[in-house]
Amino acid sequence: LLRFLRARQGDVERAAAMLRANLAWRQSVPGGGPASDLLREDCSPTADAALLQRYYPHGYHGVDRCGRPVYIERIGLVDMENLLQHTTETRLLRYFAASYENLMQVKLPACTRAAGHPVFQTVAILDASGLSLKIASKLNRRMFSEITSLSSNNFPETLYRVYITNAPWSFAAVWKVAKASLDEATQRKIQVLGGDYIEAVSELIPPASLPQFLGGDCKCPGGCLKGNNGLGPWLEGGRPFHRDS
């Protein structure tokens, strides 16, 4: 309930309306059925995990210095057109709904236990390397808007900070489009950085939680971005991440 109050700046009526809408959404998530089904089934949008990462490279990877999960997405390499040749928009939205549900039910509790204090937010890196203006296509705008709305409407106030790294000059056009779907509080959490981002990012995220392609120390076998299965406290037997390293 507190997350919904924060998302609506303490306005009880607006927060209650948001919560009612969320409860209704949870009874019928994208693809049908209640949200409780999301963690009981395989919600992968493609049969081939490598295919998903080829066209939409992303994943949780380690924790920041306060124990928050780190989410990384290589937005400059996203190829929504080709991805949707292998899945549907509904299956993709269901996948992200399942990812957010996994975050709330699995990752954040595991990070809380590992950190020894409450962890209820994430830190995200959106890497814009390779970005072209095609990311502002009608299809990309619609899908990014739907994914963002799914998160902000149903899993509010789970974001602590967003770093947009390697942002080229052309990103201004993309950012203008993206900001339209974000409230002011969320916009204040976003830091747009160029290629000289290591110092800013390292204030929160240690080298152990940064893949080498972002200037960190980690080079996971098979790649660091593995969707919901990246290394962290939420994986039994996964190697520990040291917040102060």
N, C-alpha and C positions, 0 to 999 in steps of 0.2 A: 504493500500500500504506500509506503514511504517513497518508493521509486516513482509512482504515479503522481504523488503530491509534488515532488521535486520537478517532474517533467512539466507540470502546470503551474509552477511558481507559487505553490501553496494555495491555489484556488481550489477549495474543497469541491465545489460543484463541477468544475471542469475535470478535476481529477477523478471524481466519481463517474462521470460520463465516460472518461477514457477507460476506467477499469471495467465498466459494464460492456463497453465495446470489445475489450480484450477477452472477457469471459465468453462473450458470444463467439468471437473468433476461435477461441480454444475448443469450442464444440464442433467446429467444422473448419479445419485448417486446409491450406492448399492441397488439392488431391482428394479431399474428403476425410471424414472421421475425426475423432477428437485428438487434441495435442498429446494425450497420454499414449497414443499409438506410435508417436514419432521415435521414441527410444526403444521400441520393441521390434522394429523392422529395419531393413536396409533401405535407407532413403537416397542412396547414391543415384544421381540423375543419369549416369551412364554405367554400363556393365564393366567398362575398363577404366580403372582409377587413373591410369596414366593419361588417358584421353582427356579426362576432366582437367588434369593439371596442365596439359598441353595448351588447352584453349582458355582455361581460367585458373592460372597458377595462384594458389592461396593456401593458407594453413595457419594453425596455431603452433607456436614454436617458443618454448621456454617461458620464463617469467621476467618481469622487470625487477628493479631493486627493492620494490615493496611487496613483491610476490604476486603481482597481477599477471594474468595470462597475456602473452604477446601474440597478436594476430598480424599476419603479413599477407598482403595481396599485391601482386605485380600488375597493377592496372594498365601499365603501358603495353603489356603482352596479352591482355584479354582479347579474345576473338569470339565475340558472341555469335556472329553469323555462322561460323563453322561449328561452334558448340551446339547450336540449335539444329544442326543437321543430324545430330546424334541423340537428341533428347527433346523434350517439350518445355515450354515456359512453365507450365504447371509443375512438372517434375523438378525443375530447377528451383522454383520457389519453395516447394516442399523440402528439398534438400537444405536450403538455408533456414527454413523454419526448424528443421531437426537440428541443425548446427547450433542455433540460438538456444533451443531447449536443452541440448547437451551442455552448452556453456553454463546454463543456470543450474541444472540438476547434477552435473558431474564435475566440470572443470572448476567452477568457483568454490564449491565445497572442498574439493581436493586441495586447491591453492590455500584456502583458509586453514586447513589442517597443517599443511606444510609450513605456512608462514607463522602460525601461532597467533594470528589476529584476523579479524574479519576482512575478507577480500570479496568485493562485490562489483568491481569494474575491470575493464580491460584497457590495454594500450594497443593501438593499431599503427602499423606502418603501411602506407599505400605508396608503392614504388612506381614512379612514372617513367622509368627508363624505357625507351622505345615507343613512347607515346606519340600517336599521330592524331590528326583531326578526325579520323574515322571513328574515334571513340565517342564523338559527339553526334553520331548518326542517330536517326529516329529510334531504331531498335535498341541501341545501347542506352540512350537516354531513358527510354521506357523501362527497360529491365533494371538499370541501376536505381531508378526512382522507385520501382516496386520493391526491390530488395531493401532499400533504405527505409521505405515506409513500413515494411513488415517489421523491421528491427525497432524503429523509433516508436511505432504505435503499440507494439506488443511486448517489447523488452526494453522499456525506457530506462534511461540513466545508468546503463551498463558500460558506458564509454567514458574513460577518464581523459585520454589524450589521443589525438591522431596526428601523426607526422606524414606529410606528403613529401617524399624525397625525390631527388633528381627531376624536379619539375622544370620543364623547358619554358621558354618565353610564351609558347603557344598555349600553355596550360591556362592562361588567364581566361580564354574563351570557354574551356571546359569547366573551369571553376565557377564561372558565372552561371552556367547551366546547373551545375551540381548544387550550388548554394540555395537555389530556389526551393528545393525540397527539404531544407534544413532550418530548424528554428534558430533564433539568435544564440541561445545558450550552447547549442551544439557547434555553431560556427566559431564561438570563442574557444572551443577545445581544439580546433584544427590549426596546425602550424604548417604553412606551405614553405618548403625549403628547396633550394637548388641542389647542386652537386656537393656543396660544402655543408653537409648535414651531420657529420659524425659527432661533433662536439655537442650539438643540441640534443641529438638522440641519445647519446651516452649518458646524459644527465639522469635519464630514467632507466635505460636498458643496458645491461652489462654485455661485454663482448661475447660471453658464452651463449647468450640468447639471440645473437645476431648472426645470420648466415654469412659466409664469406662474400657472397655477391653484394652484401650491404656493408662490407667493411668489418665484419665481426670475425670471431674465431671458429665458428661452428661449420663443419662440413659433414653433415650426416650421410651415411651410406644410402645411396639411392636418392639423395636430395633432401633438403630441409623442409620443403613444403609438401605436406601430406594430408591436406584437408584437416579433418578432425583428429587425425592420428599422429600429429607431431609430438615430439618428445616434451614431457613436462610432468609435474606432480600427479596429473590425472591418469598417467599410464602406469599400471602396476609393473614394477621391474624396470621402468624407464630410468635413464641415468639422471642424477640430480642436477639441478641448475643452481648455481651459487649466485645469489642476488648481488653480492658485493664484489664479484670478480670483474 
